[in-house]
């Protein structure tokens, strides 16, 4: 399908047409239709067609196109005139019926929804129809939150059942004139015609409500949410691909805000989207190019300033952007699944380095490694841990895995079994960022963990907020009653250290003692065995 003006200049070309003649939109739009046709069909041929349309509802016949490889393609075509408002010159729609056939190959095998090519083609057709009815089009990109975590934890079969049920709900909740599509994986597309832009928010809220209803599979209730990106189209200057790019950019912004919300595309998001795509592409090559590094931050015994252990913290030494902190790339890695490979590398490198220090006769310490939710649910995680220990020849007593509270709650029985299997190797487990999630003693008792790490947000405010101070004290007492080691993260000054010491916390990790250090510098610190604190 293409759109031409009275001078036969192509104003718009849809995806099937571009695919048919083997060119891109930028190569076609703005050029004359006859530029892409056989010499048999020159200017006069098309001038006559447009003249005929002044008295005819349509013109039907064959057009012979020439591809970049000099091949000719004869295509049946239908010319229609689209009348414009006021005194604007008419535009002419050229359809190629043979390109519009849709079969089962264009339907998603799992959900029965249209695939992305059909979705985009329908959006393109809707854009063209806006010439006549002047309505607006809104596209929604709907990405399910936490889906991979649920799928990895419960299995592919559960994941497929969830996708089927959500597909059915979405399809049955909108008009036949609207289109719901499975774009890829756990991402859906929806486009609707709207009369006012504010209606887009109502549609997004409707989707959120549809997804908020629990899904029951094998007597187990599963609660889902989504991150939704919205982009609207007001005229023919945009095409489906561009609108989808805009909606995906807005969706990623909603995801970065924590999910379970929707966001409208704005021009400012263009640069954000470009940077994200570049970051994701670079991230895929970072392991192979050996751009990741581990830094090490010591855990200190307050009473003696001795180094009792350390935490391995990843950094990305980007060739152009310099040192990138994990908060800027780990969320992208988690979302894309790259976290599995990155997490595997961290495990191997941390074990290798700790083994190396011990072979240098430095003080043996337990080295903690953060485990992401998706990594923990990954079926091959146990093998990754076992391989890292075996290949480095490290005694597993000196490896500690840090997981968050939220990771423990997804499936308690299954999580306990997984933790017991890991502990059976000989390593230890700790709960990281405690206080930011469930913070429930009832749950803590069930899990075979040995250490509880108080989140840095508590430590930051113990001096200025009495309620935070009381809560921190309560966490320390609770942990001690369960015979758990306590580590306070993020201690920055002497007053915070004094508070922790006075309330029974014996181990601290934070910049007051040492910022995270590269392996060589940390090795030098480990030789000393303790931290020297300058008098304040």
DAPEBEL-V651173 format. One line per field, one symbol per residue. psi: psi as a letter, one per 40 degrees, with the letter a starting at -180 (. if undefined). burial: b if it has 24 or more other ideal C-beta (glycine too) atoms within 12 Angstrom, else e. Layout:
BEGIN
psi->???
burial->???
END
This chain:
BEGIN
psi->hihiaeeehhdihiddddddefiiddedheiidedeiiedgaddddddddddedeidihhaihhihideeiihhhhihhihhiiibfiiiihhhigdeeehhaeeehhddeeiiidddddddddddddeeddefiihhhhhhhhiedddddddeiddddddddddddddddeeiideihhihdibfhiihiihididdddddddddddddddhihhhfehhhhiiihhhhhiheaeeiidddddddddddddddddeeafiihihiddedddddddddddddddedddefeiihihhihhhddeeihdaihhhiihghddeahhideedddddddeeeddddddddddddddddddddeefihhihhihhhiddddehdedddddddddddefhhedehhhhiiddddedgddddddddddddddeiiiihifheebdfhddddddhgieihhhidddddeddehddddddddddddddddefiihhhifheidddddddddeehehihieddhihiiddddddddddeihhhih.
burial->bbbbbbebbbbbbbbbbbebbebebeebbebebbbbbeeebeeebbeebbeebeeeeebeeebbbbeeeeeebebebbbbbbeeeeeeebbbbbbbeebbeeeeeeebebbebbbbbbbbbbbbbbbbbbbeeebbbbbbbbbbbbbbbbbbbbeeebbbbbbbbbbebbbeebeeebbbbbbebbbbbbbbbbeeeeebeebbebbbebbeeebeeeeeebebbbbbbbbbbeebebbbbbbbbbbbbbbbbbbbeebbbbbbbeeebeebbebbeebbebbeebbeeebbbbbbbbbbbbeebbbbbbbbbbbbeeeeeeebebeebbbbbbbbbbbbbbbbbbbbbbbbbbbbbbeeebbbbbbbbbbbbbbbbbeebbebbbebbeebebebebbbbbbbbebbbbeeeebeebbeebbebebbbbbbbbbeeebeeeebeebbbbbbbbbbebbbbbeeeeebbebbbebbebbeebebbbbbbbbbeeebbebbbebbbbbbbbebbbebbebeebbebbeeeebeeeee
END
